[in-house]
Amino acid sequence: MKKDNEAVIHEILKTIEKYQTIIIHRHKDADPDAIGSQIGLAQALRVSYPQKNIYTVGKDEPLFDWIGPMQMLLIKYIRIL
């Protein structure tokens, strides 16, 4: 792994560890790849950080409900970095 990649991964992990609540977004008009990536990342984080609150958010796409659920959050809980 290149040194640049290691630095990026370290920065991502440091940011994840900094917050108790993590909200994973995806792009508009999501396809199965976007939803699957979002749900997969959430599951990996839940396993690695069971003490954290991990949420997946986005418009419901009924055709892809089988991939995984989205959660509804009140806007007051969302803090923009």
DSSP file (Angstrom, degrees, kcal/mol; ACC not computed):
  #  RESIDUE AA STRUCTURE BP1 BP2  ACC     N-H-->O    O-->H-N    N-H-->O    O-->H-N    TCO  KAPPA ALPHA  PHI   PSI    X-CA   Y-CA   Z-CA
    1    1 A M              0   0    0      0, 0.0     5,-0.0     0, 0.0     0, 0.0   0.000 360.0 360.0 360.0 133.0    0.0    0.0    0.0
    2    2 A K     >  -     0   0    0      1,-0.1     4,-2.0     4,-0.0     5,-0.2  -0.278 360.0-116.6 -66.5 154.2    1.3    3.4   -0.9
    3    3 A K  H  > S+     0   0    0      1,-0.2     4,-2.1     2,-0.2     5,-0.2   0.871 115.4  56.5 -59.6 -38.2    2.2    5.9    1.8
    4    4 A D  H  > S+     0   0    0      1,-0.2     4,-2.1     2,-0.2    -1,-0.2   0.910 106.9  48.9 -61.6 -42.7   -0.5    8.3    0.5
    5    5 A N  H  > S+     0   0    0      1,-0.2     4,-2.7     2,-0.2    -1,-0.2   0.901 109.4  52.3 -63.5 -41.2   -3.2    5.6    0.8
    6    6 A E  H  X S+     0   0    0     -4,-2.0     4,-2.4     1,-0.2    -1,-0.2   0.890 109.2  50.1 -62.1 -39.4   -2.1    4.8    4.4
    7    7 A A  H  X S+     0   0    0     -4,-2.1     4,-2.2     2,-0.2    -1,-0.2   0.900 111.2  48.4 -66.3 -41.1   -2.4    8.4    5.3
    8    8 A V  H  X S+     0   0    0     -4,-2.1     4,-2.4     2,-0.2    -2,-0.2   0.933 112.5  47.9 -64.8 -46.1   -5.9    8.7    3.8
    9    9 A I  H  X S+     0   0    0     -4,-2.7     4,-2.6     1,-0.2     5,-0.2   0.913 111.3  51.3 -61.5 -43.3   -7.0    5.5    5.6
   10   10 A H  H  X S+     0   0    0     -4,-2.4     4,-2.5     1,-0.2    -1,-0.2   0.913 110.5  48.9 -59.7 -43.5   -5.5    6.8    8.9
   11   11 A E  H  X S+     0   0    0     -4,-2.2     4,-2.0     2,-0.2    -2,-0.2   0.895 111.2  49.6 -64.9 -41.3   -7.4   10.1    8.5
   12   12 A I  H  X S+     0   0    0     -4,-2.4     4,-2.5     2,-0.2    -2,-0.2   0.945 113.2  46.0 -62.5 -48.4  -10.7    8.3    7.8
   13   13 A L  H  X S+     0   0    0     -4,-2.6     4,-2.5     1,-0.2    -2,-0.2   0.891 111.0  52.8 -62.8 -39.9  -10.3    6.0   10.8
   14   14 A K  H  X S+     0   0    0     -4,-2.5     4,-1.0    -5,-0.2    -1,-0.2   0.896 111.0  47.4 -61.9 -40.2   -9.3    9.0   13.0
   15   15 A T  H  X S+     0   0    0     -4,-2.0     4,-0.8     2,-0.2     3,-0.4   0.917 111.3  50.3 -67.9 -43.8  -12.5   10.8   11.9
   16   16 A I  H >< S+     0   0    0     -4,-2.5     3,-0.9     1,-0.2    -2,-0.2   0.919 110.7  49.9 -59.2 -44.0  -14.7    7.8   12.5
   17   17 A E  H 3< S+     0   0    0     -4,-2.5    -1,-0.2     1,-0.2    -2,-0.2   0.722 101.7  64.6 -69.1 -21.1  -13.3    7.4   16.0
   18   18 A K  H 3< S+     0   0    0     -4,-1.0     2,-0.3    -3,-0.4    -1,-0.2   0.776  98.0  60.4 -72.0 -28.7  -13.9   11.1   16.8
   19   19 A Y    <<  -     0   0    0     -3,-0.9     3,-0.1    -4,-0.8    33,-0.0  -0.801  58.1-158.4-112.2 144.8  -17.7   10.9   16.6
   20   20 A Q  S    S+     0   0    0     -2,-0.3    33,-2.7     1,-0.2     2,-0.5   0.792  87.5  48.1 -82.4 -32.7  -20.3    8.9   18.5
   21   21 A T  E     -a   53   0A   0     31,-0.2     2,-0.4    33,-0.0    33,-0.2  -0.940  66.6-173.3-115.4 130.2  -22.9    9.2   15.8
   22   22 A I  E     -a   54   0A   0     31,-3.1    33,-2.8    -2,-0.5     2,-0.5  -0.988   5.0-165.1-125.3 126.2  -22.2    8.5   12.1
   23   23 A I  E     -a   55   0A   0     -2,-0.4     2,-0.6    31,-0.2    33,-0.2  -0.952   8.6-154.9-114.0 120.2  -24.7    9.2    9.4
   24   24 A I  E     -a   56   0A   0     31,-3.3    33,-2.1    -2,-0.5     2,-0.2  -0.854  14.3-172.5-102.4 117.8  -24.0    7.6    6.0
   25   25 A H        -     0   0    0     -2,-0.6     2,-0.3    31,-0.2    33,-0.1  -0.509   4.6-161.8 -99.2 169.3  -25.5    9.3    3.0
   26   26 A R        -     0   0    0     31,-0.3     4,-0.1    -2,-0.2     9,-0.0  -0.896  31.6 -78.9-142.0 173.8  -25.7    8.3   -0.6
   27   27 A H        -     0   0    0     -2,-0.3     3,-0.4     1,-0.1     7,-0.0  -0.301  53.5 -89.0 -77.3 162.1  -26.3   10.1   -3.9
   28   28 A K  S    S+     0   0    0      1,-0.2    -1,-0.1     2,-0.1     3,-0.1  -0.287 109.7  20.9 -65.9 151.3  -29.7   11.0   -5.3
   29   29 A D  S    S-     0   0    0      1,-0.1    -1,-0.2     2,-0.0    -2,-0.1   0.941  95.1-153.9  52.5  52.8  -31.7    8.5   -7.4
   30   30 A A        -     0   0    0     -3,-0.4    -1,-0.1    29,-0.1    -2,-0.1  -0.223  11.0-152.8 -65.1 143.0  -29.6    5.7   -5.9
   31   31 A D     >  -     0   0    0     -3,-0.1     4,-2.2     1,-0.0     3,-0.3  -0.526  40.6 -88.2-102.1 175.4  -29.0    2.5   -7.8
   32   32 A P  H  > S+     0   0    0      0, 0.0     4,-2.9     0, 0.0     5,-0.2   0.837 126.5  56.8 -57.4 -33.4  -28.3   -0.9   -6.1
   33   33 A D  H  > S+     0   0    0      2,-0.2     4,-2.3     1,-0.2     5,-0.2   0.926 109.0  45.3 -63.4 -43.7  -24.5   -0.2   -6.1
   34   34 A A  H  > S+     0   0    0     -3,-0.3     4,-2.2     2,-0.2    -1,-0.2   0.931 117.1  43.7 -65.6 -45.7  -25.0    3.0   -4.1
   35   35 A I  H  X S+     0   0    0     -4,-2.2     4,-2.8     2,-0.2     5,-0.2   0.920 114.4  50.0 -67.3 -43.4  -27.4    1.5   -1.6
   36   36 A G  H  X S+     0   0    0     -4,-2.9     4,-2.7    -5,-0.3    -2,-0.2   0.893 111.5  48.4 -61.9 -40.8  -25.3   -1.7   -1.2
   37   37 A S  H  X S+     0   0    0     -4,-2.3     4,-2.5    -5,-0.2     5,-0.2   0.909 112.8  48.8 -65.1 -41.9  -22.2    0.3   -0.6
   38   38 A Q  H  X S+     0   0    0     -4,-2.2     4,-2.0     2,-0.2    -2,-0.2   0.939 115.9  42.0 -63.1 -48.7  -24.0    2.5    2.0
   39   39 A I  H  X S+     0   0    0     -4,-2.8     4,-2.5     2,-0.2    -2,-0.2   0.903 114.7  51.6 -67.0 -41.7  -25.5   -0.6    3.8
   40   40 A G  H  X S+     0   0    0     -4,-2.7     4,-2.4    -5,-0.2    -2,-0.2   0.910 110.2  48.1 -62.5 -43.6  -22.2   -2.5    3.6
   41   41 A L  H  X S+     0   0    0     -4,-2.5     4,-2.4     2,-0.2    -1,-0.2   0.915 111.4  51.2 -62.9 -42.5  -20.2    0.4    5.1
   42   42 A A  H  X S+     0   0    0     -4,-2.0     4,-2.5    -5,-0.2    -2,-0.2   0.923 110.9  47.8 -60.6 -44.5  -22.8    0.8    7.9
   43   43 A Q  H  X S+     0   0    0     -4,-2.5     4,-2.0     2,-0.2    -2,-0.2   0.912 111.3  50.3 -64.3 -42.1  -22.6   -3.0    8.7
   44   44 A A  H  X S+     0   0    0     -4,-2.4     4,-2.2     1,-0.2    -1,-0.2   0.908 112.8  46.9 -62.2 -41.6  -18.8   -2.9    8.7
   45   45 A L  H  X S+     0   0    0     -4,-2.4     4,-3.0     2,-0.2    -2,-0.2   0.890 109.0  54.2 -68.0 -38.5  -18.8    0.1   11.0
   46   46 A R  H  < S+     0   0    0     -4,-2.5    -1,-0.2     1,-0.2    -2,-0.2   0.882 111.9  44.9 -62.7 -37.6  -21.4   -1.5   13.3
   47   47 A V  H  < S+     0   0    0     -4,-2.0    -2,-0.2    -5,-0.2    -1,-0.2   0.911 119.4  41.2 -70.6 -42.7  -19.2   -4.6   13.7
   48   48 A S  H  < S+     0   0    0     -4,-2.2    -2,-0.2     1,-0.3    -3,-0.2   0.801 129.9  27.0 -76.1 -30.3  -16.0   -2.6   14.2
   49   49 A Y    ><  +     0   0    0     -4,-3.0     3,-2.0    -5,-0.2    -1,-0.3  -0.585  65.8 166.0-132.8  69.7  -17.6    0.1   16.5
   50   50 A P  T 3  S+     0   0    0      0, 0.0    -1,-0.1     0, 0.0     4,-0.1   0.715  75.6  61.4 -63.2 -19.7  -20.5   -1.5   18.3
   51   51 A Q  T 3  S+     0   0    0     -3,-0.1     2,-0.2     2,-0.1    -5,-0.1   0.586  90.9  87.7 -81.8  -9.8  -20.7    1.4   20.7
   52   52 A K  S <  S-     0   0    0     -3,-2.0     2,-0.7    -7,-0.2   -31,-0.2  -0.532  79.8-121.3 -90.9 156.1  -21.4    4.0   18.0
   53   53 A N  E     -a   21   0A   0    -33,-2.7   -31,-3.1    -2,-0.2     2,-0.5  -0.876  33.7-173.2 -94.1 113.6  -24.7    5.0   16.5
   54   54 A I  E     -a   22   0A   0     -2,-0.7     2,-0.4   -33,-0.2   -31,-0.2  -0.941   2.9-176.9-114.5 125.0  -24.6    4.3   12.8
   55   55 A Y  E     -a   23   0A   0    -33,-2.8   -31,-3.3    -2,-0.5     2,-0.5  -0.937  18.5-153.4-124.0 144.7  -27.4    5.4   10.5
   56   56 A T  E     -a   24   0A   0     -2,-0.4    15,-3.7   -33,-0.2     2,-0.3  -0.977  25.4-178.2-112.2 127.6  -28.1    5.0    6.8
   57   57 A V        +     0   0    0    -33,-2.1   -31,-0.3    -2,-0.5     2,-0.2  -0.896  19.8 101.2-128.7 155.5  -30.3    7.8    5.3
   58   58 A G  S    S-     0   0    0     13,-0.3     2,-0.1    -2,-0.3     3,-0.1  -0.789  71.1 -48.1 152.6 168.3  -31.8    8.6    2.0
   59   59 A K        -     0   0    0     -2,-0.2     2,-0.1     1,-0.1   -29,-0.1  -0.374  65.9-104.8 -62.4 135.6  -35.0    8.5    0.0
   60   60 A D        -     0   0    0      1,-0.1    -1,-0.1    -2,-0.1     3,-0.1  -0.422  29.6-164.8 -62.1 133.9  -36.7    5.2    0.2
   61   61 A E    >   -     0   0    0     -2,-0.1     3,-2.6     1,-0.1     4,-0.2  -0.829   1.8-167.3-120.0  87.2  -36.3    3.2   -3.0
   62   62 A P  G >  S+     0   0    0      0, 0.0     3,-1.3     0, 0.0     4,-0.2   0.775  83.5  62.6 -51.2 -33.0  -39.0    0.4   -2.7
   63   63 A L  G 3  S+     0   0    0      1,-0.3     3,-0.3     2,-0.1    -3,-0.0   0.800 111.1  39.1 -61.8 -27.5  -37.5   -1.6   -5.5
   64   64 A F  G X> S+     0   0    0     -3,-2.6     3,-2.0     1,-0.2     4,-0.7   0.134  75.6 116.7-111.4  18.9  -34.3   -2.0   -3.5
   65   65 A D  T <4  +     0   0    0     -3,-1.3     3,-0.5     1,-0.3    -1,-0.2   0.796  68.0  69.2 -56.2 -28.9  -35.7   -2.5    0.0
   66   66 A W  T 34 S+     0   0    0     -3,-0.3    -1,-0.3    -4,-0.2    -2,-0.1   0.712  90.1  62.8 -65.0 -19.6  -34.2   -6.0    0.0
   67   67 A I  T <4 S-     0   0    0     -3,-2.0    -1,-0.2     1,-0.3    -2,-0.2   0.907 121.1 -63.8 -73.9 -40.4  -30.7   -4.5    0.2
   68   68 A G     <  -     0   0    0     -4,-0.7    -1,-0.3    -3,-0.5     2,-0.1  -0.846  53.1 -79.9 162.7 161.4  -31.3   -2.9    3.5
   69   69 A P        -     0   0    0      0, 0.0     2,-0.3     0, 0.0   -13,-0.1  -0.416  26.8-142.5 -85.1 154.9  -33.3   -0.3    5.4
   70   70 A M        -     0   0    0     -2,-0.1     2,-0.4   -15,-0.1   -13,-0.2  -0.808  17.9-137.0-103.8 153.6  -32.9    3.5    5.7
   71   71 A Q        -     0   0    0    -15,-3.7     2,-0.5    -2,-0.3   -13,-0.3  -0.881   8.2-133.0-111.3 146.9  -33.5    5.3    8.9
   72   72 A M        -     0   0    0     -2,-0.4     2,-0.4   -15,-0.1   -15,-0.0  -0.851  26.8-171.9 -95.7 131.0  -35.3    8.6    9.3
   73   73 A L        -     0   0    0     -2,-0.5     2,-0.2   -18,-0.0     5,-0.0  -0.946  27.2-113.7-123.4 144.8  -33.5   11.2   11.5
   74   74 A L    >   -     0   0    0     -2,-0.4     3,-2.2     1,-0.1     4,-0.3  -0.562  29.1-123.4 -71.7 140.2  -34.7   14.5   12.8
   75   75 A I  G >  S+     0   0    0      1,-0.3     3,-1.6    -2,-0.2    -1,-0.1   0.770 106.6  70.6 -58.2 -27.3  -32.8   17.4   11.2
   76   76 A K  G 3  S+     0   0    0      1,-0.3    -1,-0.3     3,-0.0    -2,-0.0   0.716  94.5  56.2 -65.5 -17.8  -31.7   18.6   14.7
   77   77 A Y  G <  S+     0   0    0     -3,-2.2     2,-0.6     2,-0.0    -1,-0.3   0.523  88.2  90.8 -89.4  -5.6  -29.5   15.6   15.0
   78   78 A I    <   -     0   0    0     -3,-1.6     2,-0.5    -4,-0.3    -1,-0.0  -0.817  55.1-173.4 -98.0 120.3  -27.5   16.3   11.8
   79   79 A R        -     0   0    0     -2,-0.6     2,-0.4     2,-0.0    -3,-0.0  -0.955  17.4-140.5-113.2 121.9  -24.4   18.4   12.2
   80   80 A I              0   0    0     -2,-0.5    -2,-0.0     1,-0.1     0, 0.0  -0.685 360.0 360.0 -82.7 129.1  -22.7   19.5    9.1
   81   81 A L              0   0    0     -2,-0.4    -1,-0.1     0, 0.0    -2,-0.0   0.483 360.0 360.0 -70.7 360.0  -18.9   19.4    9.4
